[in-house]
Structure formats: structure tokens, C-alpha cells
Amino acid sequence: MGIWNVPPGNERQPWMLDPFEGVGSLRWDVLPDSERQQWMLDPFGGVGPLRFGMRRGEVSAELGGVQANWGVRNAHDEAGHEHHSEVGLTLHYAAGDHLRAVQVDALRGPQVFADDTALVGRVPSELERWVEARAELREPDPELFLLPGGEIMSESLGVAFCLQRAGDRLLTRPIFLSADTMDDGYNKLGRDAWVIS
């Protein structure tokens, strides 16, 4: 039965497909905060139960043993990444498989809080106002930097506020970085980490 012959109300529109069902499918509906895991940011220490420097096995245990798809190693420093679609995370590892960055999916990942403010799946302009107001309180030290794509990076929080599509909207998809990744995260994580997904 073709899509044109489906009974009314049962159509699966392209924006309703699950991205984890297979390659090329899309899911643009956003999980409400009430249905997400609630994590706290410890700048440069970790995010939720994950601590920077943990090995892959330790991370897997903290995530309840969920399976991951291992990504290609980065030619820059023999690092790699793994995608945990069940929990909405992409984890980046340094050589030796030590956790160096946590990328949270804007649509399905845990909600991460810093200073009682939700950072995941937010309208970028709202979060930019918050992070800019926060930075003004921290002067005279430089606090905010712009990435090549125009996204904001907070030096004191150790986070880059990247973007992810949700239909025709963009939402924040933060990447939380270890201290040793902050100095050159753009190269250490590879280009794919920074593109609008």
C-alpha cells in the first residue's frame, strides 16, 4: 500500500520517522524535559554520571550497558567517537579511549543543567541571552568565543552550544568538553561534531 492509500490519520510524515530506525530517516519531534534524564554539569569534570577521562567500559557501565556504534578514528590524534542512540549521546574519546567530550542530542538526549538553567534542546537565541548575561558577571576575563560556524563556546562552562535541526527550527545541541580538549576542540573532535545535524 503506497503512502497515498493509507487511511487518514495513519500517515507517517518524513518529520515523524525515527532517526534510529535506519540510515536516512528523520525524527524532528522533541522529547519533553519531563521525559528526559536530568543531569548536572560539572565544568571540566563531567556531565551527569560521566566523568572526563573515563574509559569506554566505565562509560558503558554508567549508561547501563547500552550498545554503541563506534565511529571512525580521528586522524588528528588517533581518537574516536561512539554514538549511543538509546540515550541520545555521542561520546568522543582521546587516544587510549579516555572520554574527552560529551555531545548531547537536542531531540532525545538527557537535559543538562548549569546554574539551574537547561542547556539541551533550547531555542538558540534564548540560551545565547542567558550565557551572555552570565558572561557579563564574570568579566574582565574573556568568557565567550565564537566557533567557525558562529556558535558560542563558554570558557568557564567548558561547553560549545552547537545546533541541531528540529523540523524547520534549530535547537541547542551542546558539546561538553574536558579541559585538555578546550584548547583545540574544533580539531580534536573532528569536523562532524560541529556541523548542524
Secondary structure, 3 states (H helix, E strand, C coil): CCHHHCCCCCCCCHHHCCCCCCCCCCCCCCCCHHHCCEEEEECCCEECCEECCCEHHHHHHHCCCCCCEECCCECCCCEEEEEECCCCEEEEEECCCEEEEEEECCCCCCEEEECCEECCCCCHHHHHHHHHHHHHCCCCCCCEEECCCCCEEECCCCEEEEEEEECCEEEEEEEEECHHHHCCHHHHCCHHHCCCC
